[in-house]
Amino acid sequence: MTQRIIVGISGASGFQYGYRALQLLRQLDVETHLVVSKGAEQTRTLETAYTREEVYALADTVYPVGDVGAAISSGSFKTAGMLVAPCSMRSLAAVAHGYGDNLLTRAADVVLKERRRLVLMVRETPLNLAHLDNMRRITEMGGIIFPPVPAFYHRPQTLDDIILHSVGRALELFDLEIPNLPHWQGRTAEAV
């Protein structure tokens, strides 16, 4: 059976994370089911040169954010889970409180109730107590909070190196092998 992953792109800064996730999943031959929030559509036009068509072409299936009756809104639709990249504080709060008012938050709620993997690449700083409480709630429900905090041990040379590393690490949480993704190997012994 083909592996399926739901990709949600919400309205936080960093639309590039969701776009890169779709590219990587396509290379891995993972079936993707995409839902993009209204806020994310605004962010796409403000932060990127990507067209809606080129983003949607990377997914196997694209659902309107208002279609709460779509396949991904039901636990009987089997998936490996859902990645929300980026995840806005609004989407985080809705999921943390079981408020599935659109397809993105409903699909995330379903993933949690079915005990599947939910990875939220939350994007906001600084954090207030409501943000931290919502992250705690998601963690207690079995979700994974994965802010796209850049790592520098692999000595990134470009912005895409940083984006690729964050997204690749998030996708590895679904037990996917990301080719050529650098990992920390530990310090080498130094001569004394």
Backbone as JSON Lines, residues from 0, in Angstrom:
{"i":0,"aa":"M","n":[0.84,-1.19,0.0],"ca":[0.0,0.0,0.0],"c":[0.88,1.25,0.0]}
{"i":1,"aa":"T","n":[0.51,2.24,-0.77],"ca":[1.24,3.49,-0.85],"c":[1.1,4.25,0.47]}
{"i":2,"aa":"Q","n":[2.2,4.85,0.92],"ca":[2.14,5.66,2.13],"c":[1.5,6.99,1.81]}
{"i":3,"aa":"R","n":[0.58,7.43,2.68],"ca":[-0.11,8.71,2.51],"c":[0.22,9.64,3.66]}
{"i":4,"aa":"I","n":[0.44,10.89,3.34],"ca":[0.63,11.91,4.37],"c":[-0.21,13.13,3.99]}
{"i":5,"aa":"I","n":[-0.86,13.69,4.99],"ca":[-1.58,14.94,4.82],"c":[-0.59,16.07,5.07]}
{"i":6,"aa":"V","n":[-0.58,17.05,4.19],"ca":[0.24,18.23,4.37],"c":[-0.7,19.42,4.51]}
{"i":7,"aa":"G","n":[-0.59,20.1,5.63],"ca":[-1.33,21.33,5.84],"c":[-0.37,22.5,5.79]}
{"i":8,"aa":"I","n":[-0.78,23.56,5.12],"ca":[0.02,24.79,5.11],"c":[-0.89,25.87,5.67]}
{"i":9,"aa":"S","n":[-0.5,26.41,6.83],"ca":[-1.32,27.45,7.44],"c":[-0.66,28.81,7.28]}
{"i":10,"aa":"G","n":[-1.28,29.83,7.83],"ca":[-0.92,31.21,7.51],"c":[0.27,31.83,8.18]}
{"i":11,"aa":"A","n":[1.08,31.07,8.88],"ca":[2.29,31.64,9.49],"c":[3.32,31.95,8.42]}
{"i":12,"aa":"S","n":[4.26,32.79,8.76],"ca":[5.38,33.06,7.87],"c":[6.14,31.75,7.64]}
{"i":13,"aa":"G","n":[6.56,31.52,6.41],"ca":[7.33,30.31,6.11],"c":[6.61,29.35,5.2]}
{"i":14,"aa":"F","n":[5.84,29.86,4.25],"ca":[5.17,29.0,3.27],"c":[6.16,28.04,2.6]}
{"i":15,"aa":"Q","n":[7.41,28.47,2.52],"ca":[8.45,27.67,1.88],"c":[8.62,26.3,2.52]}
{"i":16,"aa":"Y","n":[8.33,26.18,3.82],"ca":[8.46,24.89,4.5],"c":[7.46,23.88,3.93]}
{"i":17,"aa":"G","n":[6.23,24.29,3.74],"ca":[5.23,23.39,3.17],"c":[5.54,23.03,1.74]}
{"i":18,"aa":"Y","n":[5.99,24.02,0.99],"ca":[6.35,23.79,-0.41],"c":[7.49,22.76,-0.51]}
{"i":19,"aa":"R","n":[8.5,22.93,0.31],"ca":[9.65,22.01,0.29],"c":[9.24,20.62,0.73]}
{"i":20,"aa":"A","n":[8.32,20.54,1.7],"ca":[7.83,19.23,2.14],"c":[7.14,18.51,0.98]}
{"i":21,"aa":"L","n":[6.33,19.22,0.24],"ca":[5.65,18.61,-0.92],"c":[6.67,18.12,-1.95]}
{"i":22,"aa":"Q","n":[7.71,18.91,-2.19],"ca":[8.75,18.49,-3.13],"c":[9.44,17.21,-2.66]}
{"i":23,"aa":"L","n":[9.81,17.16,-1.4],"ca":[10.49,15.98,-0.87],"c":[9.6,14.74,-0.9]}
{"i":24,"aa":"L","n":[8.35,14.91,-0.52],"ca":[7.43,13.77,-0.51],"c":[7.18,13.24,-1.91]}
{"i":25,"aa":"R","n":[7.15,14.13,-2.89],"ca":[7.0,13.69,-4.29],"c":[8.21,12.85,-4.71]}
{"i":26,"aa":"Q","n":[9.41,13.29,-4.33],"ca":[10.62,12.53,-4.66],"c":[10.63,11.15,-4.0]}
{"i":27,"aa":"L","n":[9.99,11.05,-2.83],"ca":[9.95,9.79,-2.09],"c":[8.78,8.91,-2.51]}
{"i":28,"aa":"D","n":[7.98,9.39,-3.45],"ca":[6.81,8.67,-3.93],"c":[5.8,8.4,-2.81]}
{"i":29,"aa":"V","n":[5.62,9.41,-1.95],"ca":[4.61,9.36,-0.9],"c":[3.38,10.1,-1.42]}
{"i":30,"aa":"E","n":[2.22,9.5,-1.26],"ca":[0.97,10.11,-1.7],"c":[0.63,11.27,-0.76]}
{"i":31,"aa":"T","n":[0.45,12.47,-1.33],"ca":[0.2,13.64,-0.51],"c":[-1.21,14.18,-0.7]}
{"i":32,"aa":"H","n":[-1.77,14.6,0.44],"ca":[-3.11,15.19,0.48],"c":[-2.95,16.56,1.1]}
{"i":33,"aa":"L","n":[-3.17,17.6,0.3],"ca":[-2.84,18.97,0.68],"c":[-4.08,19.79,1.01]}
{"i":34,"aa":"V","n":[-3.96,20.56,2.09],"ca":[-4.97,21.57,2.43],"c":[-4.22,22.84,2.82]}
{"i":35,"aa":"V","n":[-4.62,23.96,2.21],"ca":[-3.96,25.25,2.4],"c":[-4.99,26.23,2.97]}
{"i":36,"aa":"S","n":[-4.63,26.86,4.09],"ca":[-5.56,27.8,4.71],"c":[-5.63,29.1,3.92]}
{"i":37,"aa":"K","n":[-6.65,29.89,4.22],"ca":[-6.78,31.2,3.56],"c":[-5.6,32.1,3.9]}
{"i":38,"aa":"G","n":[-5.18,32.06,5.15],"ca":[-4.02,32.85,5.56],"c":[-2.76,32.43,4.84]}
{"i":39,"aa":"A","n":[-2.62,31.13,4.59],"ca":[-1.45,30.62,3.87],"c":[-1.44,31.12,2.43]}
{"i":40,"aa":"E","n":[-2.61,31.22,1.83],"ca":[-2.67,31.76,0.46],"c":[-2.16,33.2,0.42]}
{"i":41,"aa":"Q","n":[-2.51,33.97,1.44],"ca":[-2.0,35.34,1.53],"c":[-0.49,35.34,1.72]}
{"i":42,"aa":"T","n":[0.0,34.48,2.61],"ca":[1.43,34.41,2.88],"c":[2.19,33.99,1.62]}
{"i":43,"aa":"R","n":[1.64,33.04,0.88],"ca":[2.28,32.59,-0.37],"c":[2.52,33.78,-1.29]}
{"i":44,"aa":"T","n":[1.51,34.63,-1.46],"ca":[1.66,35.75,-2.38],"c":[2.58,36.84,-1.83]}
{"i":45,"aa":"L","n":[2.65,36.98,-0.51],"ca":[3.51,38.0,0.1],"c":[4.97,37.57,0.18]}
{"i":46,"aa":"E","n":[5.22,36.28,0.42],"ca":[6.58,35.82,0.71],"c":[7.27,35.06,-0.41]}
{"i":47,"aa":"T","n":[6.51,34.62,-1.41],"ca":[7.11,33.76,-2.42],"c":[6.68,34.19,-3.83]}
{"i":48,"aa":"A","n":[7.34,33.61,-4.81],"ca":[6.94,33.79,-6.2],"c":[6.18,32.58,-6.71]}
{"i":49,"aa":"Y","n":[5.89,31.61,-5.82],"ca":[5.17,30.41,-6.23],"c":[3.74,30.76,-6.64]}
{"i":50,"aa":"T","n":[3.28,30.15,-7.71],"ca":[1.88,30.29,-8.07],"c":[1.09,29.2,-7.36]}
{"i":51,"aa":"R","n":[-0.19,29.44,-7.2],"ca":[-1.06,28.43,-6.59],"c":[-0.99,27.14,-7.4]}
{"i":52,"aa":"E","n":[-0.98,27.25,-8.72],"ca":[-0.96,26.07,-9.59],"c":[0.3,25.24,-9.4]}
{"i":53,"aa":"E","n":[1.45,25.89,-9.28],"ca":[2.69,25.1,-9.13],"c":[2.75,24.43,-7.76]}
{"i":54,"aa":"V","n":[2.2,25.06,-6.73],"ca":[2.15,24.43,-5.4],"c":[1.21,23.23,-5.45]}
{"i":55,"aa":"Y","n":[0.01,23.45,-5.96],"ca":[-0.99,22.39,-5.97],"c":[-0.57,21.22,-6.86]}
{"i":56,"aa":"A","n":[0.22,21.49,-7.89],"ca":[0.68,20.43,-8.79],"c":[1.6,19.44,-8.08]}
{"i":57,"aa":"L","n":[2.19,19.83,-6.97],"ca":[3.08,18.93,-6.23],"c":[2.32,17.89,-5.4]}
{"i":58,"aa":"A","n":[1.04,18.14,-5.16],"ca":[0.23,17.23,-4.33],"c":[-0.57,16.27,-5.2]}
{"i":59,"aa":"D","n":[-0.82,15.1,-4.66],"ca":[-1.68,14.13,-5.37],"c":[-3.13,14.56,-5.33]}
{"i":60,"aa":"T","n":[-3.56,15.09,-4.17],"ca":[-4.94,15.57,-4.02],"c":[-4.9,16.86,-3.23]}
{"i":61,"aa":"V","n":[-5.69,17.84,-3.67],"ca":[-5.8,19.13,-2.99],"c":[-7.26,19.33,-2.6]}
{"i":62,"aa":"Y","n":[-7.45,19.75,-1.34],"ca":[-8.8,19.96,-0.82],"c":[-9.01,21.43,-0.48]}
{"i":63,"aa":"P","n":[-10.2,21.95,-0.76],"ca":[-10.51,23.31,-0.31],"c":[-10.57,23.35,1.22]}
{"i":64,"aa":"V","n":[-10.06,24.4,1.83],"ca":[-10.0,24.49,3.28],"c":[-11.39,24.47,3.92]}
{"i":65,"aa":"G","n":[-12.4,24.87,3.18],"ca":[-13.76,24.87,3.72],"c":[-14.5,23.55,3.6]}
{"i":66,"aa":"D","n":[-13.9,22.56,2.95],"ca":[-14.57,21.27,2.71],"c":[-14.38,20.32,3.89]}
{"i":67,"aa":"V","n":[-15.14,20.55,4.97],"ca":[-14.96,19.72,6.17],"c":[-15.52,18.3,5.99]}
{"i":68,"aa":"G","n":[-16.08,18.01,4.83],"ca":[-16.55,16.66,4.53],"c":[-15.59,15.88,3.64]}
{"i":69,"aa":"A","n":[-14.41,16.42,3.39],"ca":[-13.42,15.77,2.52],"c":[-12.91,14.48,3.14]}
{"i":70,"aa":"A","n":[-12.29,13.65,2.34],"ca":[-11.78,12.34,2.8],"c":[-10.89,12.47,4.03]}
{"i":71,"aa":"I","n":[-10.03,13.48,4.07],"ca":[-9.08,13.6,5.19],"c":[-9.74,14.05,6.49]}
{"i":72,"aa":"S","n":[-11.04,14.33,6.46],"ca":[-11.75,14.71,7.68],"c":[-12.28,13.49,8.42]}
{"i":73,"aa":"S","n":[-11.99,12.29,7.91],"ca":[-12.49,11.06,8.53],"c":[-11.35,10.14,8.93]}
{"i":74,"aa":"G","n":[-11.49,9.54,10.1],"ca":[-10.49,8.58,10.57],"c":[-10.44,7.32,9.74]}
{"i":75,"aa":"S","n":[-11.48,7.04,8.97],"ca":[-11.47,5.84,8.14],"c":[-10.57,6.0,6.91]}
{"i":76,"aa":"F","n":[-10.15,7.23,6.65],"ca":[-9.19,7.49,5.57],"c":[-7.8,7.31,6.16]}
{"i":77,"aa":"K","n":[-7.16,6.21,5.84],"ca":[-5.89,5.83,6.47],"c":[-4.72,6.67,5.94]}
{"i":78,"aa":"T","n":[-3.97,7.24,6.87],"ca":[-2.76,7.99,6.54],"c":[-1.69,7.66,7.58]}
{"i":79,"aa":"A","n":[-0.45,8.04,7.26],"ca":[0.64,7.94,8.24],"c":[0.57,9.09,9.22]}
{"i":80,"aa":"G","n":[-0.19,10.12,8.88],"ca":[-0.33,11.27,9.74],"c":[-0.37,12.56,8.96]}
{"i":81,"aa":"M","n":[-0.01,13.64,9.65],"ca":[-0.13,14.96,9.06],"c":[1.03,15.85,9.5]}
{"i":82,"aa":"L","n":[1.55,16.58,8.54],"ca":[2.55,17.62,8.78],"c":[1.89,18.96,8.49]}
{"i":83,"aa":"V","n":[1.98,19.9,9.44],"ca":[1.52,21.26,9.2],"c":[2.75,22.14,9.17]}
{"i":84,"aa":"A","n":[3.05,22.66,7.97],"ca":[4.3,23.38,7.74],"c":[4.06,24.59,6.85]}
{"i":85,"aa":"P","n":[4.1,25.78,7.4],"ca":[4.23,26.11,8.8],"c":[2.89,26.0,9.51]}
{"i":86,"aa":"C","n":[2.95,26.05,10.83],"ca":[1.73,26.02,11.64],"c":[1.6,27.35,12.37]}
{"i":87,"aa":"S","n":[0.53,28.06,12.07],"ca":[0.27,29.34,12.71],"c":[-0.2,29.12,14.15]}
{"i":88,"aa":"M","n":[-0.13,30.14,14.95],"ca":[-0.62,30.06,16.33],"c":[-2.13,29.89,16.34]}
{"i":89,"aa":"R","n":[-2.82,30.41,15.34],"ca":[-4.27,30.23,15.24],"c":[-4.61,28.76,15.01]}
{"i":90,"aa":"S","n":[-3.89,28.12,14.07],"ca":[-4.13,26.7,13.81],"c":[-3.74,25.86,15.02]}
{"i":91,"aa":"L","n":[-2.61,26.18,15.64],"ca":[-2.19,25.48,16.85],"c":[-3.28,25.54,17.92]}
{"i":92,"aa":"A","n":[-3.82,26.73,18.17],"ca":[-4.85,26.91,19.19],"c":[-6.11,26.12,18.84]}
{"i":93,"aa":"A","n":[-6.51,26.15,17.58],"ca":[-7.71,25.41,17.18],"c":[-7.53,23.92,17.41]}
{"i":94,"aa":"V","n":[-6.38,23.37,17.04],"ca":[-6.12,21.94,17.22],"c":[-6.02,21.61,18.7]}
{"i":95,"aa":"A","n":[-5.34,22.45,19.47],"ca":[-5.16,22.21,20.89],"c":[-6.48,22.15,21.64]}
{"i":96,"aa":"H","n":[-7.49,22.83,21.11],"ca":[-8.78,22.89,21.8],"c":[-9.88,22.16,21.05]}
{"i":97,"aa":"G","n":[-9.5,21.33,20.06],"ca":[-10.48,20.51,19.35],"c":[-11.47,21.31,18.54]}
{"i":98,"aa":"Y","n":[-11.03,22.46,18.04],"ca":[-11.9,23.34,17.29],"c":[-11.64,23.16,15.8]}
{"i":99,"aa":"G","n":[-12.28,22.16,15.21],"ca":[-12.07,21.84,13.8],"c":[-12.97,22.65,12.9]}
{"i":100,"aa":"D","n":[-12.74,23.96,12.85],"ca":[-13.62,24.85,12.1],"c":[-13.3,24.94,10.62]}
{"i":101,"aa":"N","n":[-12.19,24.34,10.2],"ca":[-11.88,24.26,8.77],"c":[-11.22,22.9,8.53]}
{"i":102,"aa":"L","n":[-10.96,22.57,7.29],"ca":[-10.46,21.24,6.98],"c":[-9.07,21.0,7.55]}
{"i":103,"aa":"L","n":[-8.23,22.02,7.57],"ca":[-6.88,21.84,8.1],"c":[-6.94,21.44,9.58]}
{"i":104,"aa":"T","n":[-7.7,22.19,10.38],"ca":[-7.75,21.88,11.81],"c":[-8.57,20.61,12.09]}
{"i":105,"aa":"R","n":[-9.57,20.34,11.27],"ca":[-10.34,19.11,11.42],"c":[-9.46,17.9,11.11]}
{"i":106,"aa":"A","n":[-8.69,17.95,10.03],"ca":[-7.81,16.83,9.68],"c":[-6.79,16.58,10.78]}
{"i":107,"aa":"A","n":[-6.22,17.65,11.35],"ca":[-5.27,17.5,12.45],"c":[-5.93,16.85,13.66]}
{"i":108,"aa":"D","n":[-7.16,17.26,13.95],"ca":[-7.91,16.68,15.06],"c":[-8.14,15.19,14.83]}
{"i":109,"aa":"V","n":[-8.48,14.82,13.6],"ca":[-8.69,13.41,13.26],"c":[-7.41,12.61,13.44]}
{"i":110,"aa":"V","n":[-6.3,13.16,13.0],"ca":[-5.01,12.49,13.15],"c":[-4.73,12.21,14.63]}
{"i":111,"aa":"L","n":[-5.0,13.19,15.48],"ca":[-4.79,12.98,16.92],"c":[-5.74,11.93,17.48]}
{"i":112,"aa":"K","n":[-7.01,12.0,17.13],"ca":[-7.96,11.04,17.7],"c":[-7.7,9.62,17.24]}
{"i":113,"aa":"E","n":[-7.12,9.47,16.06],"ca":[-6.79,8.15,15.53],"c":[-5.4,7.68,15.99]}
{"i":114,"aa":"R","n":[-4.74,8.5,16.8],"ca":[-3.41,8.19,17.35],"c":[-2.36,8.02,16.26]}
{"i":115,"aa":"R","n":[-2.49,8.86,15.24],"ca":[-1.5,8.9,14.17],"c":[-0.53,10.05,14.44]}
{"i":116,"aa":"R","n":[0.51,10.15,13.66],"ca":[1.56,11.15,13.87],"c":[1.1,12.51,13.4]}
{"i":117,"aa":"L","n":[1.17,13.51,14.28],"ca":[0.89,14.9,13.94],"c":[2.14,15.71,14.26]}
{"i":118,"aa":"V","n":[2.71,16.37,13.25],"ca":[3.9,17.18,13.42],"c":[3.56,18.61,13.02]}
{"i":119,"aa":"L","n":[3.72,19.53,13.98],"ca":[3.39,20.92,13.74],"c":[4.66,21.77,13.76]}
{"i":120,"aa":"M","n":[4.98,22.34,12.61],"ca":[6.14,23.23,12.51],"c":[5.67,24.64,12.87]}
{"i":121,"aa":"V","n":[5.53,24.87,14.18],"ca":[4.99,26.14,14.67],"c":[5.96,27.28,14.4]}
{"i":122,"aa":"R","n":[5.4,28.41,13.99],"ca":[6.18,29.57,13.58],"c":[5.65,30.82,14.27]}
{"i":123,"aa":"E","n":[6.33,31.25,15.3],"ca":[6.01,32.51,15.95],"c":[7.09,32.8,16.98]}
{"i":124,"aa":"T","n":[7.46,34.04,17.13],"ca":[8.33,34.45,18.23],"c":[8.07,35.92,18.5]}
{"i":125,"aa":"P","n":[8.22,36.35,19.73],"ca":[8.37,35.51,20.91],"c":[7.06,34.82,21.24]}
{"i":126,"aa":"L","n":[7.13,33.86,22.14],"ca":[5.95,33.07,22.52],"c":[5.33,33.64,23.79]}
{"i":127,"aa":"N","n":[4.0,33.68,23.82],"ca":[3.34,34.07,25.06],"c":[2.81,32.8,25.75]}
{"i":128,"aa":"L","n":[2.23,32.95,26.92],"ca":[1.8,31.8,27.71],"c":[0.73,30.97,26.99]}
{"i":129,"aa":"A","n":[-0.15,31.61,26.24],"ca":[-1.18,30.87,25.5],"c":[-0.53,29.96,24.46]}
{"i":130,"aa":"H","n":[0.49,30.46,23.75],"ca":[1.2,29.64,22.76],"c":[1.84,28.43,23.44]}
{"i":131,"aa":"L","n":[2.53,28.68,24.54],"ca":[3.21,27.59,25.26],"c":[2.21,26.58,25.8]}
{"i":132,"aa":"D","n":[1.09,27.06,26.36],"ca":[0.06,26.14,26.86],"c":[-0.52,25.29,25.73]}
{"i":133,"aa":"N","n":[-0.74,25.91,24.57],"ca":[-1.28,25.15,23.44],"c":[-0.29,24.11,22.94]}
{"i":134,"aa":"M","n":[1.0,24.44,22.94],"ca":[2.02,23.46,22.56],"c":[2.06,22.32,23.56]}
{"i":135,"aa":"R","n":[1.94,22.64,24.84],"ca":[1.91,21.6,25.86],"c":[0.71,20.69,25.65]}
{"i":136,"aa":"R","n":[-0.46,21.27,25.39],"ca":[-1.68,20.47,25.17],"c":[-1.5,19.5,23.99]}
{"i":137,"aa":"I","n":[-0.96,20.0,22.88],"ca":[-0.74,19.15,21.7],"c":[0.22,18.02,22.06]}
{"i":138,"aa":"T","n":[1.28,18.34,22.78],"ca":[2.26,17.32,23.18],"c":[1.6,16.27,24.07]}
{"i":139,"aa":"E","n":[0.78,16.69,25.01],"ca":[0.08,15.75,25.88],"c":[-0.89,14.86,25.11]}
{"i":140,"aa":"M","n":[-1.39,15.36,23.98],"ca":[-2.3,14.57,23.13],"c":[-1.55,13.64,22.19]}
{"i":141,"aa":"G","n":[-0.21,13.72,22.17],"ca":[0.57,12.83,21.32],"c":[1.14,13.49,20.09]}
{"i":142,"aa":"G","n":[0.84,14.77,19.88],"ca":[1.4,15.48,18.74],"c":[2.83,15.88,19.01]}
{"i":143,"aa":"I","n":[3.52,16.28,17.96],"ca":[4.92,16.7,18.07],"c":[5.02,18.16,17.62]}
{"i":144,"aa":"I","n":[5.58,18.97,18.5],"ca":[5.83,20.37,18.18],"c":[7.25,20.45,17.63]}
{"i":145,"aa":"F","n":[7.37,20.91,16.39],"ca":[8.66,20.93,15.72],"c":[8.9,22.3,15.09]}
{"i":146,"aa":"P","n":[9.29,23.29,15.91],"ca":[9.58,24.6,15.32],"c":[10.75,24.48,14.34]}
{"i":147,"aa":"P","n":[10.69,25.16,13.22],"ca":[11.78,25.07,12.24],"c":[12.98,25.91,12.68]}
{"i":148,"aa":"V","n":[13.61,25.46,13.75],"ca":[14.79,26.15,14.29],"c":[16.0,25.66,13.51]}
{"i":149,"aa":"P","n":[16.74,26.56,12.87],"ca":[17.85,26.09,12.04],"c":[18.98,25.46,12.85]}
{"i":150,"aa":"A","n":[19.56,24.44,12.28],"ca":[20.77,23.82,12.84],"c":[21.93,24.28,11.97]}
{"i":151,"aa":"F","n":[23.08,24.43,12.59],"ca":[24.22,24.93,11.84],"c":[25.39,23.96,11.81]}
{"i":152,"aa":"Y","n":[25.24,22.79,12.46],"ca":[26.34,21.82,12.47],"c":[26.65,21.29,11.08]}
{"i":153,"aa":"H","n":[25.69,21.35,10.17],"ca":[25.92,20.88,8.81],"c":[26.43,22.01,7.9]}
{"i":154,"aa":"R","n":[26.68,23.17,8.49],"ca":[27.24,24.33,7.79],"c":[26.48,24.69,6.52]}
{"i":155,"aa":"P","n":[25.22,25.09,6.68],"ca":[24.4,25.44,5.51],"c":[25.0,26.62,4.75]}
{"i":156,"aa":"Q","n":[24.89,26.55,3.44],"ca":[25.43,27.6,2.57],"c":[24.33,28.49,1.99]}
{"i":157,"aa":"T","n":[23.1,27.97,1.96],"ca":[22.01,28.72,1.35],"c":[20.77,28.65,2.24]}
{"i":158,"aa":"L","n":[19.81,29.51,1.94],"ca":[18.54,29.46,2.65],"c":[17.86,28.11,2.42]}
{"i":159,"aa":"D","n":[17.96,27.59,1.2],"ca":[17.35,26.29,0.93],"c":[17.99,25.18,1.76]}
{"i":160,"aa":"D","n":[19.28,25.26,2.04],"ca":[19.93,24.27,2.92],"c":[19.26,24.27,4.29]}
{"i":161,"aa":"I","n":[18.95,25.44,4.8],"ca":[18.32,25.56,6.12],"c":[16.89,25.02,6.08]}
{"i":162,"aa":"I","n":[16.13,25.41,5.05],"ca":[14.75,24.94,4.9],"c":[14.73,23.43,4.72]}
{"i":163,"aa":"L","n":[15.58,22.92,3.85],"ca":[15.63,21.48,3.58],"c":[15.94,20.69,4.86]}
{"i":164,"aa":"H","n":[16.88,21.17,5.65],"ca":[17.24,20.45,6.86],"c":[16.08,20.4,7.85]}
{"i":165,"aa":"S","n":[15.41,21.54,8.07],"ca":[14.28,21.56,8.99],"c":[13.14,20.66,8.52]}
{"i":166,"aa":"V","n":[12.79,20.79,7.25],"ca":[11.68,19.99,6.71],"c":[12.06,18.51,6.67]}
{"i":167,"aa":"G","n":[13.28,18.21,6.26],"ca":[13.73,16.82,6.22],"c":[13.67,16.16,7.59]}
{"i":168,"aa":"R","n":[14.12,16.88,8.62],"ca":[14.08,16.34,9.98],"c":[12.64,16.12,10.43]}
{"i":169,"aa":"A","n":[11.74,17.05,10.07],"ca":[10.33,16.88,10.43],"c":[9.74,15.66,9.72]}
{"i":170,"aa":"L","n":[10.08,15.45,8.46],"ca":[9.56,14.3,7.72],"c":[10.14,12.99,8.23]}
{"i":171,"aa":"E","n":[11.35,13.02,8.76],"ca":[11.92,11.79,9.33],"c":[11.11,11.29,10.52]}
{"i":172,"aa":"L","n":[10.33,12.16,11.13],"ca":[9.47,11.74,12.23],"c":[8.35,10.81,11.76]}
{"i":173,"aa":"F","n":[8.16,10.72,10.45],"ca":[7.19,9.78,9.86],"c":[7.9,8.5,9.39]}
{"i":174,"aa":"D","n":[9.12,8.28,9.87],"ca":[9.93,7.12,9.5],"c":[10.27,7.11,8.01]}
{"i":175,"aa":"L","n":[10.47,8.28,7.46],"ca":[10.88,8.4,6.06],"c":[12.39,8.59,5.99]}
{"i":176,"aa":"E","n":[13.01,8.05,5.0],"ca":[14.44,8.24,4.73],"c":[14.58,9.4,3.76]}
{"i":177,"aa":"I","n":[15.2,10.47,4.2],"ca":[15.43,11.62,3.34],"c":[16.85,11.53,2.79]}
{"i":178,"aa":"P","n":[17.01,11.29,1.5],"ca":[18.35,11.1,0.94],"c":[19.26,12.32,1.17]}
{"i":179,"aa":"N","n":[20.49,12.02,1.56],"ca":[21.55,13.03,1.71],"c":[21.25,14.1,2.76]}
{"i":180,"aa":"L","n":[20.34,13.82,3.69],"ca":[20.06,14.79,4.75],"c":[21.16,14.68,5.79]}
{"i":181,"aa":"P","n":[21.86,15.78,6.07],"ca":[22.96,15.7,7.04],"c":[22.44,15.47,8.46]}
{"i":182,"aa":"H","n":[23.14,14.64,9.2],"ca":[22.83,14.36,10.6],"c":[24.08,14.59,11.45]}
{"i":183,"aa":"W","n":[23.86,14.94,12.68],"ca":[24.97,15.13,13.61],"c":[25.66,13.79,13.81]}
{"i":184,"aa":"Q","n":[26.96,13.77,13.64],"ca":[27.73,12.54,13.76],"c":[28.54,12.5,15.05]}
{"i":185,"aa":"G","n":[28.46,13.53,15.85],"ca":[29.25,13.6,17.06],"c":[30.59,14.23,16.78]}
{"i":186,"aa":"R","n":[31.21,14.65,17.83],"ca":[32.54,15.26,17.68],"c":[33.56,14.2,17.39]}
{"i":187,"aa":"T","n":[34.52,14.55,16.59],"ca":[35.63,13.64,16.34],"c":[36.64,13.81,17.47]}
{"i":188,"aa":"A","n":[37.35,12.78,17.77],"ca":[38.36,12.85,18.84],"c":[39.42,13.86,18.44]}
{"i":189,"aa":"E","n":[39.78,14.69,19.38],"ca":[40.81,15.7,19.11],"c":[42.13,15.24,19.71]}
{"i":190,"aa":"A","n":[43.19,15.58,19.03],"ca":[44.52,15.27,19.57],"c":[44.77,16.15,20.79]}
{"i":191,"aa":"V","n":[45.4,15.56,21.79],"ca":[45.68,16.31,23.02],"c":[47.06,16.91,22.97]}
